[in-house]
Amino acid sequence: MEIDGARLISRIFALGETGLEENGRRVRLAADDADRAARDLAQLAGA
C-alpha cells in the first residue's frame, strides 16, 4: 500500500479546522454539528 502524504496532511489539517473557534480553541462536543463534520471527514479519508 502506498500513502499519498500530501493528501494525508491535507485531511489532517481539514480535520483540525473542524470545530475551530475564533479564539483558536478547538471544540467538538459529542454529537454536535462540528463533531458530525469531523466524523464525516474521517469517513471520507477511508474512501
DOMIFI-584855 format. One line per field, with one value per residue: residue number from 1; residue in one letter; chain; x, y, z of N, C-alpha, C in turn. Coordinates in steps of 0.2 Angstrom, whole numbers, padded with zeros to 4 digits, m for minus. Example, Ala and Ser with C-alpha at 12.3 -4.5 7.8 and 13.67 -1.06 7.14 Angstrom:
# residues 2
num: (1; 2)
residuo: (a; s)
cadena: (A; A)
n_xx: (0066; 0064)
n_yy: (m0028; m0011)
n_zz: (0039; 0035)
ca_xx: (0062; 0068)
ca_yy: (m0022; m0005)
ca_zz: (0039; 0036)
c_xx: (0066; 0064)
c_yy: (m0016; 0000)
c_zz: (0039; 0039)
# end
This chain:
# residues 47
num: (1; 2; 3; 4; 5; 6; 7; 8; 9; 10; 11; 12; 13; 14; 15; 16; 17; 18; 19; 20; 21; 22; 23; 24; 25; 26; 27; 28; 29; 30; 31; 32; 33; 34; 35; 36; 37; 38; 39; 40; 41; 42; 43; 44; 45; 46; 47)
residuo: (m; e; i; d; g; a; r; l; i; s; r; i; f; a; l; g; e; t; g; l; e; e; n; g; r; r; v; r; l; a; a; d; d; a; d; r; a; a; r; d; l; a; q; l; a; g; a)
cadena: (A; A; A; A; A; A; A; A; A; A; A; A; A; A; A; A; A; A; A; A; A; A; A; A; A; A; A; A; A; A; A; A; A; A; A; A; A; A; A; A; A; A; A; A; A; A; A)
n_xx: (0004; 0002; 0005; m0002; 0006; 0004; m0010; m0014; m0009; m0017; m0030; m0028; m0026; m0038; m0047; m0042; m0047; m0060; m0073; m0065; m0064; m0066; m0056; m0046; m0047; m0051; m0066; m0076; m0090; m0098; m0108; m0112; m0114; m0101; m0094; m0100; m0097; m0083; m0082; m0088; m0078; m0067; m0072; m0073; m0059; m0056; m0061)
n_yy: (m0006; 0011; 0027; 0043; 0056; 0070; 0071; 0065; 0074; 0085; 0081; 0079; 0092; 0098; 0091; 0096; 0110; 0108; 0113; 0123; 0138; 0156; 0161; 0152; 0140; 0123; 0115; 0101; 0095; 0080; 0073; 0085; 0098; 0101; 0090; 0080; 0084; 0082; 0068; 0064; 0069; 0060; 0048; 0050; 0050; 0037; 0033)
n_zz: (0000; m0004; 0003; 0000; 0005; 0004; 0003; 0015; 0024; 0021; 0024; 0038; 0042; 0038; 0046; 0058; 0057; 0059; 0070; 0075; 0085; 0085; 0094; 0093; 0099; 0099; 0098; 0100; 0103; 0108; 0097; 0091; 0078; 0073; 0078; 0071; 0058; 0058; 0060; 0048; 0039; 0043; 0039; 0025; 0023; 0023; 0011)
ca_xx: (0000; 0006; 0001; m0001; 0007; 0001; m0017; m0015; m0008; m0022; m0035; m0027; m0027; m0045; m0050; m0041; m0051; m0067; m0074; m0061; m0067; m0062; m0050; m0041; m0048; m0055; m0071; m0081; m0094; m0100; m0115; m0114; m0113; m0094; m0092; m0103; m0092; m0076; m0083; m0089; m0071; m0064; m0075; m0070; m0052; m0055; m0063)
ca_yy: (0000; 0017; 0033; 0049; 0060; 0077; 0070; 0064; 0080; 0089; 0079; 0080; 0099; 0099; 0089; 0101; 0116; 0107; 0115; 0129; 0144; 0162; 0162; 0147; 0134; 0118; 0112; 0097; 0091; 0074; 0073; 0092; 0098; 0100; 0083; 0076; 0085; 0078; 0061; 0063; 0069; 0054; 0043; 0051; 0048; 0029; 0031)
ca_zz: (0000; m0004; 0006; m0003; 0010; 0003; 0004; 0022; 0028; 0019; 0028; 0045; 0043; 0037; 0052; 0063; 0056; 0061; 0077; 0077; 0086; 0083; 0098; 0091; 0103; 0095; 0102; 0096; 0108; 0106; 0093; 0089; 0071; 0072; 0079; 0065; 0052; 0059; 0058; 0041; 0036; 0044; 0034; 0018; 0022; 0021; 0004)
c_xx: (0004; 0002; 0003; 0000; 0004; m0007; m0018; m0014; m0014; m0028; m0034; m0028; m0035; m0049; m0049; m0045; m0058; m0068; m0069; m0065; m0063; m0056; m0045; m0042; m0052; m0060; m0076; m0084; m0097; m0107; m0117; m0112; m0105; m0091; m0094; m0098; m0086; m0077; m0084; m0082; m0067; m0066; m0073; m0063; m0051; m0058; m0058)
c_yy: (0006; 0023; 0039; 0054; 0067; 0076; 0069; 0070; 0085; 0088; 0080; 0088; 0101; 0097; 0094; 0108; 0115; 0109; 0120; 0135; 0150; 0163; 0157; 0140; 0129; 0114; 0108; 0093; 0085; 0075; 0080; 0092; 0098; 0093; 0078; 0077; 0082; 0071; 0059; 0064; 0063; 0048; 0044; 0049; 0041; 0028; 0032)
c_zz: (0000; m0001; 0002; 0003; 0010; 0005; 0011; 0026; 0027; 0023; 0035; 0046; 0042; 0043; 0058; 0063; 0059; 0068; 0080; 0079; 0085; 0087; 0098; 0095; 0098; 0100; 0098; 0101; 0105; 0103; 0091; 0081; 0069; 0073; 0073; 0059; 0052; 0058; 0051; 0037; 0037; 0040; 0027; 0017; 0021; 0014; m0001)
# end
